[in-house]
């Protein structure tokens, strides 16, 4: 029972980390790139 629980927890946390990593690549990275481009344009326009 205890080993099954710890295995499930490990799989769940591993899947969560994977989902967070994929979510970062899909959602956060374009946002960060857009933010960086915007900051560069603001600096150039000054």
Secondary structure as GFF3:
##gff-version 3
##sequence-region A 1 46
A	DSSP	alpha_helix	2	23	.	.	.	ID=ss1
A	DSSP	pi_helix	24	28	.	.	.	ID=ss2
A	DSSP	alpha_helix	29	45	.	.	.	ID=ss3
###
